[in-house]
Amino acid sequence: MSTKHLHIVCLDVPFPADYGGAIDMFYRIQALHTLGVSLTIHAFEYGRGKQVELEKYGTVNYYKRTKSIFHLFSKRPFIVQSRMSKELLKILSQDSDPILFEGLHTCGFLEFPAIQERMTFVRMHNIEHEYYRGLTMDSSFLKRWFFRLEARKLQKYEAILSKAKHVFVIKESELDYFKQYQQNSHFLPASFPPIEGRFAAIKRYALIHGNLSVSENEQAVYWILHTLKKVMDPTFPIVVAGKNPGKRLIAFCEQMNVKVVSNPSEEQLNTLIQEAQIHLLHTKVPSGIKLKLLACIHSAGHVLVNSNLVQGSGLTQFCTVADEPKEYRLHFLGLKNHEMTKEEFDQRHAYITAHFNTAANCQIILQLMENTHE
């Protein structure tokens, strides 16, 4: 077995790195390549297209995700059943090298004894069944039914993790949970781009950013703007920026006199993040770690969040946490009148640099690959 070749089975095409899961996968691929690992990247393509950028890091194979309605009747979760590609299994079976499965989504292949004999890793991005239960909030009847069904299946299916040799969790607070399935569970922080956070001059505005085509992020915008409606001030505007905002969301923001920056370039979004005095974040769904939170902490702006966003992340100390609307409003008003000090920024920057060094964190994968008896 080659200790320097690794298959990575991605639940989606990991580039462009424009949402949390893609960011975590892509920058791990980039780091492993830099560390000298020969990679074969397997990606399920269902709308993001084939990406030439990925070919810089290894051989890339694409597979169609089959979203048949009949998958709803499978014992496997839909997100697993729709990624059971015979072609992928055939290619994986051509050697005996280690495999990294990205997400419970791709773990269907761990059901096969020949795969179980290999050095296999699973990267868990969330406690998936909790995430799907959270998605039932603010969903239509049919979506709510699907999310509940999927959550039940996912909770049962987590037992497949016992067939992997190692599991990597994204939050240290989730280690004990995953050790019930696999004692060889390890904390592997989120992979993250090398952002040069700087103590830049901030401007008087608050920023909400994210992939606005995702329902969870769209609902966050509605919650924040409704909550702050009574205290909004044209001398301290709120800006909403992100990918593919819907027409309803754009119309709502216009009604609230809130500027929307649709599909900003990477450079434009980074500038917005670096110059915002306040970052506004909220989620009803506790899950993984929000990578946009890391981007905000890399700036000289205050970060106002609810507890679901920072629970178990180790980042609470750098945020202002408020769960109730009244509390959220009061903190917003306070942060408008306070600029961060250089000392506060340096503390945040030092923590992020030490704990979210992707290349250093990915060394654990190399070490485990080289020690097949772990």
N, C-alpha and C positions, 0 to 999 in steps of 0.2 A: 504493500500500500504506500502510495506517495503521501508524505506528511505535508507536502506543500501545495496540494491541489484540493480545492473545496468546491462542491456544488452548493449554490445558494438558490433555493426555491422561493421566489418572491410571490406574494399574494396578488400583486398588481405590477404594472410597469413602474419601476422606482424612479423614473426620470420623466419630466422635470420634477425636482424635489420641491413641490409646491403645496404639500399638506403633510401632516404629522407622520403618518406611516411611511410615506415616500421619502421624507427627510431622513428618518431613522434607517431605512434600508439603504438608500443611496450613499450616505456618508459612511456607513459601515463597509459597503463595497469599496468605496474609494480608499478608506483606511487600510483594509486588508490587502488591496493591490499595492499600496505604498509599502506595506510590511513584507512584500515579496511573495504573497500567496497567489498561485495561479487559480483563476476563478472560471467556473462555468456558471453563467447566470441564466436561470430559468424564470420566465415571467409570463403571467397570465394577462393577455391583452384583451381588454373589453371597452375600448374607447379612447385610450391615451396614445395609441399608435406605437410603431416601432421607433426606437430612439438611437440614432447613430452615436450619441454621447456615451452610451453604455459600452460600446465596442472598445473604448479606450482601456477598459478594465478587465476584459476577458471575452470568452466566447459567449454569445447571447442566443438563446433559443426562446421562441415565443409559442404560446399555446392558447387556443380559444377557450374561453370560459363558457360552458354550456348552461344557460339559464332557463332550462326547461321547467314548466310548471309541474311536471311529474316528479321533480326533485323534492317537492314539498312532502311527498309520501314516503321518502326515504327515512330510515332510522338515523342516518347521518344528518347533521345540520346542513342547511341549504348552502352555506358558505363553504362547506367542505365538499359536499357532493358535486357542486358545480365546477370544482377544480380537480376532479379525478380523471386526469388525462392519461390514456393508455400510451400515448406517444412519449410523454414525460417519463412514465415508469420504465418504458423500453430503454430510453437513453440513460436513465439512472442505473439501470442494470448492466450497462456495458463495462463498468469498472467497480471497484470496491472502495472508492475514496469517500472521505467524510461528506456528510450532507448537513447543511443548515436550513431548516424549515422556518420560514418567516410567517409566524402567526399560526394559531390553531387551524386557520383556513386551509393550510397546505398539509396538514398532518394525516390525511387519509392514507398516504403511502406507508405510514408506520404500522398499518394493519398487516403488511406483508412480511412474513418471516425472513425473507432474504434481505429486506431493508433493515429489519430489527438487528441483524447480525453486524451491521455497519456501525461506524462511529457516527452517531446522529445527534444533532443539536436542534432545539426548538427555541426560537425567540418569541416570547409572549409580549405582545404590545398592550394587552389589557387582560383583566379577568373578564373574558368575553361575555359570559352570560349576564354579569352585572351591567355591562355596557348596553346590552340589548334590552334588558329590563328598563334601563333608564330611557331608552329611545321610545318607549311606549307613551311617555308624557308628551302631550301636544301633538299626538299623531291621529290620523284618521282611523276609523273603525277597522278597515282592512289591514292597514299597516300595523295597528296595535295588535291585531290577531296574529299577524306574521311574526312580529318581534317577540311576543310572548311564547309562541310555538318554538321559535328559534332559540330563545333563552333556555327553555327546558331541555332541548336537545343538546345545546352547547354545554350545559352543566353536566349532563351525563357523559358527553363525549370527552370531557377533560381527562378521563381515566386513560386515554390513549397516550398521555404524556409519560406514563410509566414505561412505555415501550421505547422511549428515547433514552440515550445515554446521559444527556445533560439538558437542562432547561435554563434559559437566561431570562430573568425578569427585569422589567424596566424601572420598578420602584422597589427599594430595599424593604419597604413595609409589606410587600407582597410575598417575600421569601417564604415565610412560614406557611402561607396558604398553598403555594405550589409544591412545597416539600411533602405535603400529604400524598402527592402523586409520584414525585421523583425527588429522592433525598439529594441527588446531585443537582440541586438548583442553585444558581449563582446570580448575584446582582450585576447586571450589565447596564450602566447608565445609557440614556438616549444618545444615539449618534447625532452629531451636530456639526454644522459647517463652521469653519474657523473664522468667526466674525470678530473683527477688530472693534470691540466696544471702546468708545472713547468718551471722555468727559467733555462733551460738546455743548455749545451754547444751546439751551433749549428755547422753544417758542411757546407762546401761550395758546395751547390747544390740547385737547384730549383725543386719544386715538383708540378706535376699536378696529382690530384687523383680524383676518382669517379667511379661510376658504368659504365664501358666502353662499356657495351652491350646496353646502352641507346644512341640513335642517338644524342640527344642534347649534351651529354658529349663527344661523339666521335668527333662531329663537333668542340667542344671547343678545343680539342687537336690539330686538324688540324689548326684551326685559330691561336692558340698560337705559334705553331712551325713554321708555315709559316711566322708569324709576326716577330719572333725572329731569323729566319734563318741566317740573315746577321751578327748578333752580338753574335751568339753562340760560346762558348769558351770551349775547353776540360778541362781547369783548373777549370771551374765552370759548371759542367754538369747539364742537365735537366733529371729528372727521371719521368716516367709516371707509375702510379700504380693504379690498380683497378680490378674490377670483369669482367671476360669474354671479354677481348679485341678481336676484330675480326682479322682475318688473314691479311686483307688489312691494318688495323691500325698498326699491329705489323711490317709488311713489310715496311710501311712508316717510322716508328720510327727507324728501323734498317738503312734505307737509310739515315736518318738524324743523325745517330750515337747517338741516344737517347735510354737509357736503359728502358726496359719495365718490370715491376714487375707484373706478372699475378696472380690474385687471392691471394693476400697476406693474411696471417692470421691477426686476429684483432691486435695481439701484434706487428707483423711486420709492419702493416700499422701505428699504433700509434707511433712506433719508427721513421718511415719515416717522419711523420707529426711533431713530436717534434723536430727533428734534422735539418729540412730544413731551410735554411737561407731565402728563398723566396718561397711563395706559389703563384702559377699562376692559376687564375681562369678567366673564361669568359663564357658568355651565350648570345645568341641572343634572348632568350625567357624570358622576365620578368615574374616571377611567385613566389608566396609564399616567403619562405626564404630558402636558400640553407643551409642545415644542415652541409655540408662539410665546409662551410664558418665559422661556429661556431667552428668546430674542429680546423681549421687553426688559429683562433684568440686565441684559448687556448694554442698555442705554443709561442715560443720566436722568431718566424720567421716573416718577413714582408709579407703582403698580398696585392698582386697586382691584381686588379679586374677591370671590366668595370661597368658602372653605373647601368645596368640592374640587376646586382647581388646584389646590396646593397640598391636599391631604396626602401625607406619606412621601412628599417629594423632597423634603429637606430644604425647600425654598421659602417656607413661611416667614422666616426671619427677615426676608428682603421685600416683603409685601405688606400692604395694609389689607386686612381681611374683614369683610362685612357680609353678613348673610341676609339681614333684613333690609328692605328698601329704605326705611328711614335712616338706618345706620349707614347704608351705602351713600345716601345723599349727604349726610353730615361729613363723612370722610372726604367726599368729593369736594365739598366747599372748603374744607381745611387744607387739602393738598393744592388747591388753586393758589393759595397764598404762601406756599412754602416751596423753595427750590432745594434740591438735593445738594449736600456738601460734597466736596472732593473726597473727603474721608469716607463718607457713606458709599460713594461710588467705588472707591478702591476696595472696600471690603467685599462688595458684591462681585466685582470683577475678579478678585483673587479666588473667591469660592468657585465661580463658574470655571475659571481656567484650571483649577486643581481637580474638580470633580467631573468635568465634561470634556476631557481631552480624549477625543475619539480614538486616535491611534494608540494611546497608552491603554485605554480601556479594552481595546480589541486584542491586546496581547493575550488575554485569557483564552481566546479561541485558539490561537497558535499553540499555547502551552498544552491545552487539552488534545489538540490534534497530534501533537508530538508524543503524548503519553497515552497510548491506547489502552493502558491498564487502569486508568483513572476510574 
